[in-house]
Amino acid sequence: MSRPAQALVRLPAWRARALLVAALVGFAALSVRALYLQAVNTNFLQEMGDARYSRVLEIPATRGRILDRQGEALAVSTPVKSIWAIPADVVLGREQKRRLAATLGIGLAELEHKLSDPSRDFVYLKRQVAPETAQAIERQGLRGIYEQREFRRYYPAGEVTAHVIGFTGVDDSGQEGVELAYQDVLGGRPGSRRVIKDRLGRVVEDVGSTREAQDGRDLTLSIDSKMQSLAYMALRDAVRQHHAKAGALVVLDVHSGEILALVNVPSFNPNNRARLTGAQVRNRAITDLFEPGSTLKPFTIAAALESGRITPRTLIATAPGSMSLARYTIRDVHPAAMLTVAQVLQKSSNVGAAKIALSMPGELMWDIFRRVGFGTAPELGFPGAAAGKLRDFHAWRPIEQATMAYGHGISLSLVQLARAYTIFARDGELVPLSLVKTGAETSGEKVLSTQTARQVRAMLELAVQPGGTGPRARIMGYRVAGKTGTAHKEENGRYAADKYIASFVGLAPASAPRVVVAVMIDQPAADDYYGGSVAAPVFAQVTQGVLRMLNVPYDAPLEPLEAPHGPDEAREST
Amino acid sequence: MAKLNLLLLAVIVACALGLVTSQHEARKLFSDLDREHSRARELDVEFGRLQLEASTWGLHSRVEKIAVRLGLRAPGPGQTRVVTRAPRR
């Protein structure tokens, strides 16, 4: 205590300075670091921070449903799960593997094969499984096995509506049929939103921009699934019974232009498309062209009636049942010396039709053909709708004009043909077609005078009476009008001698037509191939059902139909 | 002066607490809303599935098959009468 001054050791001055410098350096380091974090690296850090609590959620959008005109579902998307795995992460005991395979419904060997390559980091174990299966797998709580949400489209009516509806691919976008044609309407756009989640994973706040998901809109078709089903079964049975290659059938509502049924055989199951062939997928009624044969005669006769050159009672000399033109011979199956115009249609006389055609300039025929829509694709919005071939009349030779009169040398689709017949059903008006429900009367373009249209309709009614080629098209309780067709098939530019297309197009009830039904059967077996015996019964069966479903009042006495006189009647050569 | 300051302090604390509470409430409500939204989606999906099921059960071909098995058939034209409704005035 006595020598405090001595006890005070004098520290060197550099130590204080060193301390100061150290402190300053420390501060400088801190500020540099702060600057680095706040200014230079801030984006990265912000992101890392956000990643802890903010998430971008995908908002899934469902594809619109397709409904029939009664609101019955024809195509519905439901979410399903796909099960996938990272093979390297999967550690499974033998028993676990067996259970997993059983749950998935695949073989144990297949499962092991899928998991055998550890270098891959994504393997689908099974795509699109039912929700219950996915839950069962979730409960097993296996490491390295994950699930992913997907949509799968189901078609409850299956093969019956397969061609109209088409189908979607794995990515849920349309590939065929209405699914493709109305992709814009049906397809949804998934949205996204950024949210903040709390520690329990609950969404507590929306932050930033949200993109709304847009669900696809539902589409109500003009198709009636009951009529569709009836038509499909009738056509399928007929194709089977006659050992035919294929067939197509269209039912049109005369008032609204709506397509009530459109079926094709052979068909396919859109829910299971593992083994599809092109022939099954083709929508023949819309995309395939064929030479219609005699079903075209009414248009030739309408053109001649319209020009005033003939009346239904004009006599046409058809003796001796054949005529030669250039190097060709046109023949009738039922030779007659004289036929009235009405009988030409009733007996389906080729000679008569050719003579009527040659009595007028080609331009008149061409004009009618063009105005009823031959040569232009119908505006259905349907992928691959065929336009058909109608050559310019300037290039017609007389023989071509003559053959065209009975439907050879011109090609069209069944839908075009059915639509063209609406002019006889609507007193000369051609109706625009629709695959989507409109539910309203529509107005059409006037193609024929009312008088001509009615005259042809009366002749078409005669054609299904006994004595015509199509008595098997008759229905009890209703008056029917229609025309048979039996056309030779064209193969490699020549007409095949023993291959035919049998067809029938008709309308009913004849007093006030409600529907046009067109049937086409491709290559029925050689012994019985006439439109009147192959296609007409299908027409009768379908039309009867359709009229009943539409509650159309009877316009004929309810008497049993007298049986046709014999198989001979249906015979015709085009 | 000091009294006023104290008062303001009390007010601001109350405000702050109020803000926190309402934020919390908002988040709770939001999470409820979100849950209801996803429930609506699920119900929609289920509706689709049920519609699918209804369509499958009501399939024309299935009905027809069962009808045939039960010995039912559609009445022919001879057995039906069409009644017309008097036009509405």
HADDOCK unambig.tbl for C-alpha pairs under 7 A between the chains (distance, minus, plus):
assign (segid A and resid 72 and name CA) (segid B and resid 55 and name CA) 6.37 0.50 0.50
assign (segid A and resid 73 and name CA) (segid B and resid 51 and name CA) 6.57 0.50 0.50
assign (segid A and resid 73 and name CA) (segid B and resid 52 and name CA) 6.45 0.50 0.50
assign (segid A and resid 73 and name CA) (segid B and resid 55 and name CA) 6.03 0.50 0.50
assign (segid A and resid 76 and name CA) (segid B and resid 48 and name CA) 6.44 0.50 0.50
assign (segid A and resid 76 and name CA) (segid B and resid 52 and name CA) 6.63 0.50 0.50
assign (segid A and resid 78 and name CA) (segid B and resid 45 and name CA) 6.32 0.50 0.50
assign (segid A and resid 78 and name CA) (segid B and resid 48 and name CA) 6.75 0.50 0.50
assign (segid A and resid 78 and name CA) (segid B and resid 49 and name CA) 6.55 0.50 0.50
assign (segid A and resid 156 and name CA) (segid B and resid 52 and name CA) 6.43 0.50 0.50
assign (segid A and resid 156 and name CA) (segid B and resid 55 and name CA) 6.10 0.50 0.50
assign (segid A and resid 156 and name CA) (segid B and resid 56 and name CA) 5.25 0.50 0.50
assign (segid A and resid 157 and name CA) (segid B and resid 59 and name CA) 6.67 0.50 0.50
assign (segid A and resid 202 and name CA) (segid B and resid 31 and name CA) 6.39 0.50 0.50
assign (segid A and resid 203 and name CA) (segid B and resid 31 and name CA) 5.40 0.50 0.50
assign (segid A and resid 204 and name CA) (segid B and resid 27 and name CA) 4.64 0.50 0.50
assign (segid A and resid 204 and name CA) (segid B and resid 28 and name CA) 6.61 0.50 0.50
assign (segid A and resid 204 and name CA) (segid B and resid 30 and name CA) 5.75 0.50 0.50
assign (segid A and resid 204 and name CA) (segid B and resid 31 and name CA) 5.10 0.50 0.50
assign (segid A and resid 205 and name CA) (segid B and resid 27 and name CA) 6.10 0.50 0.50
assign (segid A and resid 205 and name CA) (segid B and resid 30 and name CA) 6.53 0.50 0.50
assign (segid A and resid 226 and name CA) (segid B and resid 60 and name CA) 6.00 0.50 0.50
assign (segid A and resid 229 and name CA) (segid B and resid 60 and name CA) 6.38 0.50 0.50
assign (segid A and resid 229 and name CA) (segid B and resid 61 and name CA) 6.90 0.50 0.50
assign (segid A and resid 476 and name CA) (segid B and resid 77 and name CA) 6.51 0.50 0.50
assign (segid A and resid 477 and name CA) (segid B and resid 77 and name CA) 6.35 0.50 0.50
assign (segid A and resid 553 and name CA) (segid B and resid 82 and name CA) 5.65 0.50 0.50
assign (segid A and resid 558 and name CA) (segid B and resid 77 and name CA) 6.95 0.50 0.50
assign (segid A and resid 558 and name CA) (segid B and resid 78 and name CA) 6.00 0.50 0.50
